Amino acid sequence: MQKEEFTITVYTENHIGLLVRIATMFSRRKINIESLNTSPSEAEGIHRFTIVINEFEEVVRKLARQIEKQVEVLKAYYNTNEEIIWQELALYKVSTDEIAEKAKVERLLREHGARAVVIRKDYTIFETSGHREETDKLVEVLAPYGLIEFVRSARVAIIKASHGFHEKLREFEETEPGEEQIENEFLDKQETVFSM
């Protein structure tokens, strides 16, 4: 059995300090985070963490359970790359003189799905998205043409088999009564006892 790349998706309330507590869980276990992205989710008021690690499945399963024990965490999923659809965004800064002189570069950029987002006299910035191997390949292609700078975003991922977290949240709310409902049921029972 060997380590595998897993994407952990965590749905949370948006609270200060939660990111630090979750990151600490990884560092305590000496697990390196390859990629970390946080963003709003499809459900209002709920945020989504997308964390990529290389680890054994058993370790990832235990880690997801530990993350779920945090008060502000609603749910944590973990998936292999086959179970998700994912992309990363990459930006490349290249010398405009080099690009202008070599028409071949334009063709290479088109082949890699890159498009210009900023064109200045001194440099041009190109953007593309894809899997890490694809964005890394374009670094190799542009290196001989004066690649000045390169940056890649964290992974964004959607679980293939999921109907969406808001559906699960609705199911959870229907089966787990909220504090208000429990309090009302308690008051109803008390009123029944006193009226006897």
N, C-alpha and C positions, 0 to 999 in steps of 0.2 A: 504494500500500500504506500502511495506517495502523496505528497502535498499537491493540492489542486487550487486553481483560482476560484474564489467564491465572491459573490456580490451580496452584501448584507443590506437589506432595505429596512429602515427603522422609521415608523410613524410616531411623531411626538407632538406634545404641546410645545409652544415656543417659549421656553424659559431660559433665562440667563444662567450660565454655568453648566447646562446639561451637556454641551459638547465636550467640555473639559472632563466631566465625569465619565462619559462614554470613552473618550480617548485614553483615560487612565486605565480602564479595564483592559485595553489592548496592551499598553505599556507594561502593566503588572505581569501579563502573561508572555511578555517579550515577543509580541506579534507586531510586525511592521505593517503599517497601513500604506498600501500602494497608491490609493486614490480615495479622496473624501470630498463629497459634494453635499451641500445642504440647500434646500429650496422649499418654497411653499408647495403643498400637495394639491390634489384636486378637491379636497374637503376644506372648507373655510376654517381658518384658525389652526390647522394642523400642518406641521412641517414634516419634511421627508429628508432623511439622511441616506446617502448611498455610499457605502464603504466597500472598498475592494481589498481583499487580503489573499495571500497564498498560505493555505493551512490544510490540515487533515480535517475531514468532515466531522468527526466526533468532537474535535476542539471547537469547530465553528458552531455546531449544534448547542454545546454547553454555553458558549459565548452569547449566542442569540437569546438563550433562556435567561442568562444573567442580565443582559441589556433590558429585557422585558420587565425585570424586577424594579427598575427605576420608576419612581412614582409618575413622572411625566410621560413615560413611554407607553404608547397604546398597543403597538404590535411590532415585532421584529421578524423578518423573513430572511432566509439565506437561500441562494440559488447558484447553480453552476452556470457557465456561459451559454450552455445549450438551452437553458430554461428562461433566458432573458433576451431582450432586444436592447442593444446598447450602442452608444456613440461617444466620441470625444471630439471636441472642437480644437483646432490648432491654427495658430497664426505664425506667419513666416515673414520676416523683414529682409528684403533683398535690395541691393544697389540698383537704382532705376537705370543708370547707364548700362549696366551689364544686361539687364532685361531688354532694354531698347535695342541694343546692338545684336542680340541673338534671338532671331525669330523661332529657333528651335525650342527655346525655353517656354515660349508661349504654348507651343504644342504639348510639351511635357506637363505643363500646369493643367491644361484642359484634360489630358489623359487621367490626371489624378483628381479631377473634380474641384480644382482650386479656382477661386475667383478673387480679383483685386478688390480690396475694401478701402484702401487709401493709396493715392498716387501723388508723390511729391517729387521735386527735382532730385533730391538726394536719395530717397528710398521709396519702395513700393511695398505695401503689406498685402499678403495673400491670406485667404482663409479657406480651410477645408474641414470636413468632419469625416469620421470613420473610426475603424478600430485602430488600436495603437500601432499595429504592424504597418497599416496604410499611412498613417501620419508620419511614422518614423522613416518610411521609404521615401517620402517627399523631402525629408531632411537630406538624405543621401543624394537625391537628384539635384537639389538646389545648392549643395555645398560647393561644387566647382564654379558656380555662377555668383559668388559673393554673398552667401547667406550671412546676414549680420546678426540676426536674432531669431529665436524660435521659442514658442511657449505653447503648452498643451493644457487644456482644461481637465478637470476631474471627470470621471465617467458619469453619464446620465443613463439610467436603465429603466426599462419597463418589464415587468414579469409577464411572460407570454400567457400562462394559464390563469392569470388573475382576472376577476371581473371588476377589479378596482377596489381600493380600500374603503371608499365611502359605502359600498354595498356591505362589506363586513362590519363596518361601524354601525350601520343601521340594524343589522342582524343582532349585533352585540347589545345595542340599546333596547331591542325588543325582548331579549332573553334575560338581560341583567338589569333589574330595576335600579334607577338612579336614586340618590339620597332622598330627593323630594318625594318620589313614589313610596319608598320605604317608610318615610316619616308620615305620609298620609295614611298608609295602611295601618301603622301603629296607632295613629289618632282615631281612625275608624274603629279599631278593636277596642280602644279605651272607651269610646262613646257607647259602644254596644254593651260593654261591661257595666258602665254607670247607669245605663237606661234600664237595666234589668231589675 
